[in-house]
Amino acid sequence: MSLKDTVRQKFEDAKRAGQREEKNLLSVILGDISTAEARSGKEVPDAEVEKLLRKLVESNTETLTQLKSHNLADDPRVGVLEREVAFLKSILPRTLDAAAIVKALESVRADILNAKNDGQAMGVAMKNLKAQDLKALGQDVSAAVQTIRSGK
């Protein structure tokens, strides 16, 4: 099942179960997907849907940080945003953390160390992870490459 189909199914489930918060969030996501499809004239690939979901998680997390930094931790929006972030993360495909990436890159450790610069090292790492069909966020791969290159 595609990620878009998963979002659509979760929307239908939330609607039937009367879960207003989830239904509203998923409705916005489905609207964004429909808009992207209307603009491009073709179906949005899973990678774009995932990007949209991750952007929403990042946005909500940033808003949470701002609310908490302004001593608004008891603001009702905090609970809503935290629930939304947790829900979105449950939909998103799992990715490796930096420590798991370091382990997955063990076979190309020498290539990463011998790379002329961090950009080339990242290229080696990303190519290797893709060949292994492993999902990882760029920032986590960057942290793993830095760990490997620093000799830790």
TIFI-765141 format. One record per residue: residue number from 1; residue in three letters; chain; x, y, z of N, C-alpha, C in turn. Coordinates in steps of 0.02 Angstrom, whole numbers, plus 50000, padded with zeros to 5 digits. Atoms other than C-alpha are relative to their C-alpha. Layout:
BEGIN
     n   res   chain   n_east   n_north    n_up   ca_east   ca_north   ca_up   c_east   c_north    c_up
   NUM   ALA       A        X         Y       Z         X          Y       Z        X         Y       Z
...
# end
This chain:
BEGIN
     n   res   chain   n_east   n_north    n_up   ca_east   ca_north   ca_up   c_east   c_north    c_up
     1   MET       A    50042     49941   50000     50000      50000   50000    50045     50062   50000
     2   SER       A    49960     49939   50004     50069      50170   49952    49988     50044   50062
     3   LEU       A    50006     49955   49943     50095      50305   50082    49937     50043   49994
     4   LYS       A    50061     49961   50012     49956      50407   50003    49938     49958   50018
     5   ASP       A    50056     50044   49983     49838      50258   50018    49995     49990   50075
     6   THR       A    50000     50007   49927     49890      50237   50200    49969     50061   50032
     7   VAL       A    50029     49938   49974     49848      50420   50234    49925     50001   49989
     8   ARG       A    50071     50001   50016     49681      50400   50146    49962     49951   50045
     9   GLN       A    50032     50051   49958     49641      50241   50244    49995     50024   50072
    10   LYS       A    50001     49974   49931     49688      50322   50410    49948     50056   50006
    11   PHE       A    50051     49948   50000     49576      50469   50363    49930     49969   50007
    12   GLU       A    50064     50035   49997     49429      50352   50333    49988     49969   50069
    13   ASP       A    50005     50031   49934     49465      50259   50495    49985     50052   50054
    14   ALA       A    50010     49946   49951     49474      50422   50594    49929     50029   49994
    15   LYS       A    50068     49974   50012     49312      50483   50515    49948     49954   50031
    16   ARG       A    50047     50049   49973     49221      50322   50561    50003     49998   50076
    17   ALA       A    49991     50005   49927     49292      50322   50738    49985     50066   50036
    18   GLY       A    50015     49935   49969     49248      50505   50767    50061     50034   50031
    19   GLN       A    49938     49970   49975     49430      50554   50796    50011     50065   49962
    20   ARG       A    50001     49936   50035     49411      50736   50749    50069     50028   49986
    21   GLU       A    49932     49972   50008     49592      50790   50777    50037     49965   49943
    22   GLU       A    49965     50038   50052     49664      50651   50669    49968     50011   49932
    23   LYS       A    50036     49990   50063     49530      50673   50536    50018     50068   49970
    24   ASN       A    49984     49934   50025     49565      50859   50523    50071     50004   49974
    25   LEU       A    49930     50000   50022     49753      50834   50512    50008     49963   49934
    26   LEU       A    49995     50039   50061     49736      50699   50380    49964     50033   49942
    27   SER       A    50036     49963   50052     49612      50806   50284    50045     50053   49969
    28   VAL       A    49953     49949   50024     49742      50944   50271    50053     49967   49957
    29   ILE       A    49948     50035   50038     49873      50819   50212    49973     49977   49933
    30   LEU       A    50030     50022   50063     49756      50745   50082    49988     50060   49953
    31   GLY       A    50009     49940   50040     49717      50922   50024    50066     50022   49968
    32   ASP       A    49934     49982   50027     49903      50959   50003    50021     49952   49944
    33   ILE       A    49984     50049   50051     49925      50798   49905    49959     50014   49936
    34   SER       A    50044     49985   50058     49776      50841   49792    50024     50062   49963
    35   THR       A    49975     49938   50031     49846      51015   49762    50063     49986   49960
    36   ALA       A    49938     50017   50035     50016      50944   49715    49985     49960   49936
    37   GLU       A    50019     50040   50059     49933      50820   49596    49968     50044   49947
    38   ALA       A    50032     49955   50048     49828      50957   49516    50052     50043   49965
    39   ARG       A    49947     49958   50030     49983      51064   49488    50042     49961   49950
    40   SER       A    49955     50039   50044     50087      50925   49412    49963     49962   49946
    41   GLY       A    50039     50038   50048     49946      50836   49322    50012     49925   50003
    42   LYS       A    49989     50072   49991     50005      50668   49386    50000     49983   50074
    43   GLU       A    50002     50023   49930     50000      50563   49543    50065     50015   50036
    44   VAL       A    49942     49983   49959     50117      50615   49682    50033     49936   50024
    45   PRO       A    49966     50060   49977     50250      50483   49718    50006     49998   50076
    46   ASP       A    49993     50008   49927     50274      50413   49893    50054     50044   50029
    47   ALA       A    49945     49959   49975     50437      50508   49911    49976     50071   50014
    48   GLU       A    50027     49932   49990     50342      50673   49893    49952     50002   50059
    49   VAL       A    50047     50004   49944     50207      50619   50015    50040     49997   50065
    50   GLU       A    49957     50005   49941     50342      50570   50139    50032     50067   50017
    51   LYS       A    49970     49934   49991     50427      50738   50113    49950     50049   50032
    52   LEU       A    50053     49957   49974     50263      50827   50147    49987     49985   50074
    53   LEU       A    50012     50021   49931     50234      50727   50308    50059     50021   50045
    54   ARG       A    49941     49981   49960     50413      50757   50369    50003     50076   50010
    55   LYS       A    50001     49927   49995     50395      50943   50334    49950     50022   50053
    56   LEU       A    50051     49985   49951     50237      50946   50439    50025     49983   50071
    57   VAL       A    49971     50019   49935     50325      50854   50582    50051     50053   50021
    58   GLU       A    49949     49950   49984     50469      50978   50572    49968     50067   50020
    59   SER       A    50035     49937   49985     50351      51127   50571    49967     49998   50070
    60   ASN       A    50032     50007   49934     50252      51062   50721    50052     49998   50056
    61   THR       A    49947     50005   49950     50412      51022   50815    50030     50069   50014
    62   GLU       A    49974     49931   49993     50477      51198   50783    49951     50043   50040
    63   THR       A    50050     49962   49963     50314      51273   50844    49999     49981   50073
    64   LEU       A    49997     50023   49930     50321      51165   51001    50060     50030   50037
    65   THR       A    49940     49972   49970     50498      51223   51035    49990     50074   50017
    66   GLN       A    50013     49928   49988     50444      51405   51017    49952     50011   50058
    67   LEU       A    50049     49993   49946     50293      51384   51130    50033     49986   50068
    68   LYS       A    49968     50018   49937     50397      51299   51264    50054     50051   50020
    69   SER       A    49948     49951   49984     50538      51427   51251    49970     50065   50026
    70   HIS       A    50034     49940   49976     50410      51564   51286    49957     49983   50062
    71   ASN       A    50034     50021   49938     50351      51472   51443    49925     49990   49989
    72   LEU       A    50070     50013   50015     50189      51420   51360    49986     49925   49998
    73   ALA       A    50006     50073   50000     50206      51234   51398    49929     49977   50020
    74   ASP       A    50068     50020   49980     50030      51233   51473    49948     50024   49949
    75   ASP       A    50045     49978   50054     49955      51309   51314    49967     49938   49970
    76   PRO       A    50035     50058   50027     49822      51191   51244    50027     49977   49931
    77   ARG       A    49971     50018   50066     49909      51196   51073    50057     49951   50007
    78   VAL       A    49943     50045   49990     50058      51104   51147    49978     49928   49997
    79   GLY       A    50026     50068   50001     49958      50946   51178    49979     49977   49931
    80   VAL       A    50024     50016   50068     49879      50952   51006    50060     49988   49954
    81   LEU       A    49941     50007   50043     50047      50977   50920    50039     49936   50017
    82   GLU       A    49964     50061   49981     50129      50837   51020    49964     49938   49975
    83   ARG       A    50038     50058   50025     49989      50717   50974    50007     49995   49924
    84   GLU       A    49993     50000   50073     50001      50769   50791    50068     49973   49980
    85   VAL       A    49932     50024   50016     50190      50740   50788    50005     49925   50010
    86   ALA       A    49998     50072   49986     50171      50568   50868    49961     49962   49947
    87   PHE       A    50042     50033   50049     50032      50522   50748    50034     49998   49931
    88   LEU       A    49966     49997   50065     50128      50580   50594    50061     49953   49998
    89   LYS       A    49942     50045   49997     50283      50486   50650    49979     49927   49995
    90   SER       A    50024     50070   50005     50177      50328   50664    49983     49981   49928
    91   ILE       A    50016     50012   50070     50130      50346   50480    50063     49995   49958
    92   LEU       A    49938     49996   50040     50303      50386   50415    50040     49935   50001
    93   PRO       A    49956     50059   50001     50419      50247   50359    50057     50010   50050
    94   ARG       A    49946     49997   49951     50550      50206   50489    50066     50015   49966
    95   THR       A    49934     49984   50025     50724      50277   50463    50052     49980   50052
    96   LEU       A    49946     50017   49955     50891      50231   50537    50024     50062   50038
    97   ASP       A    49970     49945   49964     50967      50338   50673    50075     50001   49983
    98   ALA       A    49929     49992   50018     51149      50398   50661    50042     49939   50020
    99   ALA       A    49961     50058   49977     51218      50251   50763    49988     49940   49954
   100   ALA       A    50015     50056   50045     51130      50124   50652    50030     50011   49930
   101   ILE       A    49970     49983   50065     51192      50215   50497    50075     49985   50001
   102   VAL       A    49928     50014   49994     51372      50205   50559    50012     49925   49991
   103   LYS       A    49993     50073   50007     51350      50016   50576    49987     49977   49929
   104   ALA       A    50017     50020   50068     51269      50001   50405    50054     50020   49950
   105   LEU       A    49948     49975   50045     51414      50097   50326    50069     49969   50013
   106   GLU       A    49936     50031   49981     51549      49987   50403    50038     49973   49938
   107   SER       A    49968     50029   50060     51582      49904   50233    50034     50053   49956
   108   VAL       A    49970     49947   50041     51626      50073   50154    50037     50052   50044
   109   ARG       A    49966     49955   49953     51713      50150   50305    50064     50030   49970
   110   ALA       A    49936     49977   50030     51881      50160   50213    49986     50052   49945
   111   ASP       A    50016     49952   50053     51799      50247   50064    49978     50067   50028
   112   ILE       A    50023     49937   49969     51717      50375   50178    50060     50037   50030
   113   LEU       A    49940     49969   49971     51881      50407   50269    50046     50028   49946
   114   ASN       A    49955     49979   50054     51976      50423   50103    49970     50052   49954
   115   ALA       A    50032     49949   50042     51851      50542   50025    50036     50066   50009
   116   LYS       A    49964     49936   49998     51927      50711   49982    49967     50052   50045
   117   ASN       A    50036     49952   49958     51791      50807   50074    49935     49969   50026
   118   ASP       A    50062     50026   49970     51630      50787   50172    49946     49987   49947
   119   GLY       A    50049     50010   50053     51525      50804   50014    50009     49933   49965
   120   GLN       A    49987     50065   50032     51609      50656   49931    49986     49943   50048
   121   ALA       A    50014     50051   49950     51597      50558   50093    49925     49988   50006
   122   MET       A    50073     50007   49998     51410      50593   50099    49975     49962   49939
   123   GLY       A    50019     50035   50061     51395      50535   49919    50011     49925   50005
   124   VAL       A    49984     50071   49990     51480      50370   49961    49949     49969   50047
   125   ALA       A    50046     50026   49949     51368      50348   50114    49930     49992   49971
   126   MET       A    50068     50002   50027     51205      50389   50025    49993     49945   49947
   127   LYS       A    50002     50051   50052     51246      50277   49877    49998     49930   50032
   128   ASN       A    49998     50064   49967     51287      50133   49994    49934     49984   50036
   129   LEU       A    50064     50011   49966     51129      50155   50098    49944     49984   49950
   130   LYS       A    50050     50012   50051     51024      50163   49941    50007     49929   49972
   131   ALA       A    49987     50067   50026     51106      50004   49876    49975     49946   50049
   132   GLN       A    50023     50047   49949     51060      49919   50040    49924     50007   50012
   133   ASP       A    50071     49986   49993     50882      49988   50023    49981     50019   50071
   134   LEU       A    50011     49976   49932     50895      50074   50192    49977     50072   49997
   135   LYS       A    50025     49931   49997     50799      50233   50234    50035     50037   50056
   136   ALA       A    49967     49958   49951     50891      50372   50323    49991     50073   49981
   137   LEU       A    50006     49929   50012     50869      50559   50341    50070     50029   49988
   138   GLY       A    49936     49969   50018     51007      50668   50268    50039     50024   50060
   139   GLN       A    49965     49974   49941     51046      50750   50435    50030     49944   50041
   140   ASP       A    49973     50057   49962     51069      50579   50516    50059     49968   49963
   141   VAL       A    49944     50025   50039     51181      50520   50374    50060     50046   50009
   142   SER       A    49946     49951   49990     51282      50680   50392    50033     49990   50068
   143   ALA       A    49973     50011   49933     51302      50649   50579    50041     49935   50002
   144   ALA       A    49963     50064   50002     51356      50469   50545    50066     50008   49963
   145   VAL       A    49938     49989   50038     51483      50524   50414    50050     50039   50042
   146   GLN       A    49955     49961   49957     51553      50653   50535    50030     49955   50054
   147   THR       A    49976     50047   49948     51567      50517   50669    50055     49956   49971
   148   ILE       A    49950     50044   50032     51659      50402   50549    50064     50039   49984
   149   ARG       A    49941     49960   50019     51774      50540   50485    50039     50027   50059
   150   SER       A    49964     49975   49941     51816      50599   50660    50035     49943   50038
   151   GLY       A    49967     50058   49970     51870      50423   50707    49970     49978   50066
   152   LYS       A    50032     50019   49936     51749      50404   50852    49968     49932   49996
# end
